[in-house]
C-alpha cells in the first residue's frame, strides 16, 4: 500500500492503491487529484519477428491464390 498525502500541507489522507483519486484535504481545503503512474513492464519479452524462411513461403502462397471477388 501507498500513503496518500496532501500536496500542500502533507497531511496523511489515506493509504491504498488507486488509478484515479480526487480527495479534499480536511485540514487546508486543497483538492488533491492523483493518478497512478504507468506500471513498469512485468518482464522483458522477446519480440516475434517471424522466421525468414517461412515468411518467404507465405508470400509465395499468397501470390498463388486468386484474388477475392
TORNU-869375 format. One record per residue: residue number from 1; residue in one letter; x, y, z of N, C-alpha, C in turn. Coordinates in pm, whole numbers, plus 50000, padded with zeros to 5 digits. Layout:
TORNU-869375
+-----+------+-------+-------+-------+-------+-------+-------+-------+-------+-------+
! seq ! type !   n_X !   n_Y !   n_Z !  ca_X !  ca_Y !  ca_Z !   c_X !   c_Y !   c_Z !
+-----+------+-------+-------+-------+-------+-------+-------+-------+-------+-------+
! NUM !    A !     X !     Y !     Z !     X !     Y !     Z !     X !     Y !     Z !
...
+-----+------+-------+-------+-------+-------+-------+-------+-------+-------+-------+
***
This chain:
TORNU-869375
+-----+------+-------+-------+-------+-------+-------+-------+-------+-------+-------+
! seq ! type !   n_X !   n_Y !   n_Z !  ca_X !  ca_Y !  ca_Z !   c_X !   c_Y !   c_Z !
+-----+------+-------+-------+-------+-------+-------+-------+-------+-------+-------+
!   1 !    X ! 50083 ! 49882 ! 50000 ! 50000 ! 50000 ! 50000 ! 50087 ! 50125 ! 50000 !
!   2 !    X ! 50026 ! 50233 ! 49958 ! 50098 ! 50358 ! 49945 ! 50026 ! 50466 ! 50026 !
!   3 !    X ! 50103 ! 50548 ! 50099 ! 50043 ! 50660 ! 50172 ! 49995 ! 50764 ! 50072 !
!   4 !    X ! 49879 ! 50821 ! 50098 ! 49824 ! 50928 ! 50015 ! 49825 ! 51053 ! 50101 !
!   5 !    X ! 49904 ! 51153 ! 50059 ! 49921 ! 51274 ! 50139 ! 49880 ! 51397 ! 50059 !
!   6 !    X ! 49839 ! 51501 ! 50133 ! 49802 ! 51628 ! 50072 ! 49926 ! 51691 ! 50008 !
!   7 !    X ! 49911 ! 51744 ! 49890 ! 50022 ! 51807 ! 49820 ! 50062 ! 51940 ! 49880 !
!   8 !    X ! 49972 ! 52006 ! 49956 ! 50002 ! 52136 ! 50013 ! 50056 ! 52127 ! 50156 !
!   9 !    X ! 49986 ! 52056 ! 50245 ! 50025 ! 52053 ! 50386 ! 50084 ! 51918 ! 50430 !
!  10 !    X ! 50083 ! 51821 ! 50340 ! 50140 ! 51687 ! 50362 ! 50069 ! 51604 ! 50469 !
!  11 !    X ! 49945 ! 51640 ! 50501 ! 49867 ! 51558 ! 50594 ! 49836 ! 51425 ! 50527 !
!  12 !    X ! 49842 ! 51318 ! 50604 ! 49808 ! 51187 ! 50550 ! 49657 ! 51179 ! 50532 !
!  13 !    X ! 49615 ! 51154 ! 50407 ! 49472 ! 51147 ! 50375 ! 49422 ! 51004 ! 50369 !
!  14 !    X ! 49514 ! 50911 ! 50354 ! 49475 ! 50771 ! 50348 ! 49591 ! 50685 ! 50304 !
!  15 !    X ! 49560 ! 50557 ! 50283 ! 49660 ! 50463 ! 50234 ! 49587 ! 50364 ! 50145 !
!  16 !    X ! 49648 ! 50327 ! 50035 ! 49584 ! 50232 ! 49946 ! 49645 ! 50235 ! 49808 !
!  17 !    X ! 49572 ! 50178 ! 49715 ! 49612 ! 50174 ! 49574 ! 49501 ! 50240 ! 49494 !
!  18 !    X ! 49537 ! 50313 ! 49391 ! 49438 ! 50385 ! 49313 ! 49482 ! 50397 ! 49168 !
!  19 !    X ! 49386 ! 50421 ! 49082 ! 49413 ! 50456 ! 48942 ! 49393 ! 50606 ! 48929 !
!  20 !    X ! 49277 ! 50654 ! 48974 ! 49247 ! 50797 ! 48981 ! 49183 ! 50825 ! 49115 !
!  21 !    X ! 49219 ! 50937 ! 49174 ! 49163 ! 50971 ! 49304 ! 49155 ! 51123 ! 49315 !
!  22 !    X ! 49040 ! 51173 ! 49358 ! 49023 ! 51315 ! 49389 ! 48976 ! 51321 ! 49533 !
!  23 !    X ! 49053 ! 51389 ! 49618 ! 49021 ! 51395 ! 49760 ! 49055 ! 51534 ! 49814 !
!  24 !    X ! 48964 ! 51590 ! 49893 ! 48984 ! 51722 ! 49952 ! 49043 ! 51706 ! 50092 !
!  25 !    X ! 49148 ! 51782 ! 50118 ! 49214 ! 51777 ! 50248 ! 49127 ! 51849 ! 50351 !
!  26 !    X ! 49094 ! 51781 ! 50462 ! 49012 ! 51847 ! 50564 ! 49088 ! 51955 ! 50643 !
!  27 !    X ! 49221 ! 51951 ! 50641 ! 49299 ! 52050 ! 50715 ! 49309 ! 52182 ! 50639 !
!  28 !    X ! 49356 ! 52178 ! 50513 ! 49382 ! 52302 ! 50440 ! 49281 ! 52330 ! 50329 !
!  29 !    X ! 49198 ! 52231 ! 50294 ! 49096 ! 52252 ! 50192 ! 49144 ! 52235 ! 50048 !
!  30 !    X ! 49268 ! 52193 ! 50029 ! 49322 ! 52172 ! 49894 ! 49257 ! 52049 ! 49832 !
!  31 !    X ! 49218 ! 52063 ! 49705 ! 49164 ! 51949 ! 49631 ! 49283 ! 51876 ! 49568 !
!  32 !    X ! 49306 ! 51754 ! 49606 ! 49416 ! 51672 ! 49556 ! 49363 ! 51576 ! 49451 !
!  33 !    X ! 49414 ! 51586 ! 49329 ! 49374 ! 51497 ! 49220 ! 49497 ! 51415 ! 49185 !
!  34 !    X ! 49487 ! 51284 ! 49204 ! 49601 ! 51195 ! 49186 ! 49571 ! 51091 ! 49079 !
!  35 !    X ! 49673 ! 51056 ! 49003 ! 49664 ! 50947 ! 48905 ! 49780 ! 50854 ! 48927 !
!  36 !    X ! 49756 ! 50726 ! 48905 ! 49863 ! 50627 ! 48917 ! 49960 ! 50645 ! 48801 !
!  37 !    X ! 50087 ! 50620 ! 48829 ! 50188 ! 50622 ! 48723 ! 50173 ! 50498 ! 48639 !
!  38 !    X ! 50225 ! 50503 ! 48520 ! 50221 ! 50384 ! 48435 ! 50305 ! 50276 ! 48499 !
!  39 !    X ! 50252 ! 50155 ! 48505 ! 50331 ! 50047 ! 48565 ! 50449 ! 50009 ! 48477 !
!  40 !    X ! 50555 ! 49968 ! 48540 ! 50672 ! 49921 ! 48467 ! 50639 ! 49786 ! 48402 !
!  41 !    X ! 50698 ! 49756 ! 48289 ! 50672 ! 49625 ! 48227 ! 50706 ! 49512 ! 48324 !
!  42 !    X ! 50623 ! 49409 ! 48325 ! 50644 ! 49297 ! 48417 ! 50774 ! 49224 ! 48387 !
!  43 !    X ! 50800 ! 49202 ! 48261 ! 50923 ! 49134 ! 48224 ! 50956 ! 49168 ! 48080 !
!  44 !    X ! 51080 ! 49145 ! 48046 ! 51120 ! 49166 ! 47907 ! 51077 ! 49045 ! 47827 !
!  45 !    X ! 51011 ! 49069 ! 47720 ! 50965 ! 48960 ! 47635 ! 51036 ! 48969 ! 47501 !
!  46 !    X ! 51068 ! 48856 ! 47448 ! 51130 ! 48853 ! 47316 ! 51025 ! 48888 ! 47213 !
!  47 !    X ! 51060 ! 48976 ! 47121 ! 50964 ! 49011 ! 47017 ! 50971 ! 48906 ! 46907 !
!  48 !    X ! 50856 ! 48872 ! 46855 ! 50850 ! 48772 ! 46750 ! 50855 ! 48844 ! 46617 !
!  49 !    X ! 50959 ! 48820 ! 46542 ! 50972 ! 48884 ! 46411 ! 50946 ! 48785 ! 46299 !
!  50 !    X ! 50920 ! 48662 ! 46332 ! 50890 ! 48563 ! 46229 ! 51016 ! 48495 ! 46180 !
!  51 !    X ! 50999 ! 48379 ! 46127 ! 51110 ! 48303 ! 46072 ! 51126 ! 48344 ! 45926 !
!  52 !    X ! 51241 ! 48393 ! 45883 ! 51258 ! 48441 ! 45745 ! 51226 ! 48334 ! 45640 !
!  53 !    X ! 51257 ! 48209 ! 45668 ! 51228 ! 48107 ! 45567 ! 51078 ! 48089 ! 45549 !
!  54 !    X ! 51002 ! 48095 ! 45657 ! 50857 ! 48080 ! 45646 ! 50791 ! 48203 ! 45586 !
!  55 !    X ! 50847 ! 48322 ! 45611 ! 50791 ! 48444 ! 45553 ! 50797 ! 48436 ! 45400 !
!  56 !    X ! 50905 ! 48383 ! 45346 ! 50918 ! 48371 ! 45201 ! 50811 ! 48276 ! 45147 !
!  57 !    X ! 50789 ! 48164 ! 45216 ! 50688 ! 48067 ! 45173 ! 50548 ! 48127 ! 45180 !
!  58 !    X ! 50519 ! 48206 ! 45282 ! 50387 ! 48267 ! 45295 ! 50360 ! 48362 ! 45180 !
!  59 !    X ! 50457 ! 48446 ! 45146 ! 50434 ! 48542 ! 45038 ! 50416 ! 48470 ! 44905 !
!  60 !    X ! 50485 ! 48358 ! 44887 ! 50470 ! 48282 ! 44764 ! 50332 ! 48218 ! 44758 !
!  61 !    X ! 50279 ! 48169 ! 44872 ! 50146 ! 48109 ! 44876 ! 50038 ! 48212 ! 44850 !
!  62 !    X ! 50055 ! 48333 ! 44900 ! 49956 ! 48439 ! 44879 ! 49949 ! 48477 ! 44732 !
!  63 !    X ! 50063 ! 48478 ! 44664 ! 50065 ! 48515 ! 44523 ! 49996 ! 48410 ! 44437 !
!  64 !    X ! 49995 ! 48285 ! 44480 ! 49934 ! 48178 ! 44402 ! 49782 ! 48176 ! 44416 !
!  65 !    X ! 49727 ! 48241 ! 44519 ! 49582 ! 48240 ! 44540 ! 49515 ! 48342 ! 44449 !
!  66 !    X ! 49397 ! 48307 ! 44395 ! 49325 ! 48403 ! 44311 ! 49269 ! 48516 ! 44397 !
!  67 !    X ! 49253 ! 48635 ! 44341 ! 49201 ! 48748 ! 44419 ! 49057 ! 48723 ! 44461 !
!  68 !    X ! 49019 ! 48775 ! 44575 ! 48882 ! 48758 ! 44626 ! 48786 ! 48845 ! 44545 !
!  69 !    X ! 48663 ! 48796 ! 44522 ! 48566 ! 48875 ! 44442 ! 48516 ! 48996 ! 44515 !
+-----+------+-------+-------+-------+-------+-------+-------+-------+-------+-------+
***
